[in-house]
Amino acid sequence: MFAGGYRGREVFETQYAVYSMAMSGREGLEEGDKILMPMSAFEKLSRMEVDYPMLFELNNEQLGKKTHCGVLEFTAEEGRIYLPFWMMQNLFVEQGTLVKLKNITLKKANFVKFRAQSVDFLDITDHRAVMEVSLRRYTCLTQGDMITMPYSGKNYELEVVEVKPDGKACIVETDVKIDFDEPVGYVQPNVRSRAESLADSDAAGGTEGGANGNASQRKAQCARSDSTLEEEAKAAVRDCQGIDI
């Protein structure tokens, strides 16, 4: 079905039954956001004035779930499209569910923020560089989606927390700033005071009574030391500025 008035261009819009890439009999197509479409779609799109790369909106109208994607090939059987499994999960669809597909134009992305769903993501030495390589398989990103990043034999799930502009954008041939929120389950390290650390060290190396005495003594020493440093710093400022603090 075609409609006029979409930024001065025609819109290709129709329904397809969705299936996972595994059902296509092809391997190695789960990474990224590109789908397989029928040849009839290409024949219609080629006669239209569309932007490249071709981008599409997928809409599960029953649940109001949307995402966006590119196209890899026009080799699917008529009436169906094949999606990476992570995309089916975002749309909350099963094999054979009908979704609406239409071609769209998206602005170029300039900022994207992710949140890993496991602290294991921090085990990757340079996760920013790995993420940049993984994103080369994508044409666009949609805020709220959960994408999968394979690395070193493991799949890492990341939520697309923020996309600028518009919450959805094209990432092909554009300079995108990448940022990360703290992973789900991440706990800030317990930052302990210098006095507490010294006290624990004394307690571990001495008797219970002696340790308690040493701990108290070391705490007092640290307090005096910190106080002395503070007074010296104030004196230095007074000498330089000639004012009272």
TAURDA-V889564 format. One record per residue. RES is the residue in three letters. SS is DSSP state (hx for helix, st for strand, lp for the rest). Layout:
RES/SS
RES/SS
//
This chain:
MET/lp
PHE/st
ALA/st
GLY/st
GLY/st
TYR/st
ARG/lp
GLY/lp
ARG/st
GLU/st
VAL/st
PHE/st
GLU/st
THR/st
GLN/st
TYR/st
ALA/st
VAL/st
TYR/st
SER/st
MET/hx
ALA/hx
MET/hx
SER/hx
GLY/lp
ARG/lp
GLU/lp
GLY/lp
LEU/lp
GLU/lp
GLU/lp
GLY/lp
ASP/lp
LYS/st
ILE/st
LEU/st
MET/st
PRO/st
MET/hx
SER/hx
ALA/hx
PHE/hx
GLU/hx
LYS/hx
LEU/hx
SER/lp
ARG/lp
MET/lp
GLU/lp
VAL/lp
ASP/lp
TYR/lp
PRO/lp
MET/lp
LEU/st
PHE/st
GLU/st
LEU/st
ASN/st
ASN/st
GLU/lp
GLN/lp
LEU/lp
GLY/lp
LYS/st
LYS/st
THR/st
HIS/st
CYS/st
GLY/st
VAL/st
LEU/st
GLU/st
PHE/st
THR/st
ALA/st
GLU/lp
GLU/lp
GLY/lp
ARG/st
ILE/st
TYR/st
LEU/st
PRO/lp
PHE/hx
TRP/hx
MET/hx
MET/hx
GLN/hx
ASN/hx
LEU/hx
PHE/lp
VAL/lp
GLU/lp
GLN/lp
GLY/lp
THR/lp
LEU/st
VAL/st
LYS/st
LEU/st
LYS/st
ASN/st
ILE/st
THR/lp
LEU/lp
LYS/lp
LYS/st
ALA/lp
ASN/lp
PHE/st
VAL/st
LYS/st
PHE/st
ARG/st
ALA/st
GLN/lp
SER/lp
VAL/hx
ASP/hx
PHE/hx
LEU/hx
ASP/hx
ILE/lp
THR/lp
ASP/lp
HIS/hx
ARG/hx
ALA/hx
VAL/hx
MET/hx
GLU/hx
VAL/hx
SER/hx
LEU/hx
ARG/hx
ARG/hx
TYR/lp
THR/lp
CYS/st
LEU/st
THR/st
GLN/lp
GLY/lp
ASP/lp
MET/st
ILE/st
THR/st
MET/st
PRO/st
TYR/st
SER/lp
GLY/lp
LYS/st
ASN/st
TYR/st
GLU/st
LEU/st
GLU/st
VAL/st
VAL/st
GLU/st
VAL/st
LYS/st
PRO/lp
ASP/lp
GLY/lp
LYS/st
ALA/st
CYS/st
ILE/lp
VAL/lp
GLU/lp
THR/lp
ASP/lp
VAL/lp
LYS/st
ILE/st
ASP/st
PHE/st
ASP/lp
GLU/lp
PRO/lp
VAL/lp
GLY/lp
TYR/lp
VAL/lp
GLN/lp
PRO/lp
ASN/lp
VAL/lp
ARG/lp
SER/lp
ARG/hx
ALA/hx
GLU/hx
SER/hx
LEU/hx
ALA/hx
ASP/hx
SER/hx
ASP/hx
ALA/hx
ALA/hx
GLY/hx
GLY/lp
THR/lp
GLU/hx
GLY/hx
GLY/hx
ALA/hx
ASN/hx
GLY/hx
ASN/hx
ALA/hx
SER/hx
GLN/hx
ARG/hx
LYS/hx
ALA/hx
GLN/hx
CYS/hx
ALA/hx
ARG/hx
SER/hx
ASP/hx
SER/hx
THR/hx
LEU/hx
GLU/hx
GLU/hx
GLU/hx
ALA/hx
LYS/hx
ALA/hx
ALA/hx
VAL/hx
ARG/hx
ASP/hx
CYS/hx
GLN/hx
GLY/lp
ILE/lp
ASP/lp
ILE/lp
//
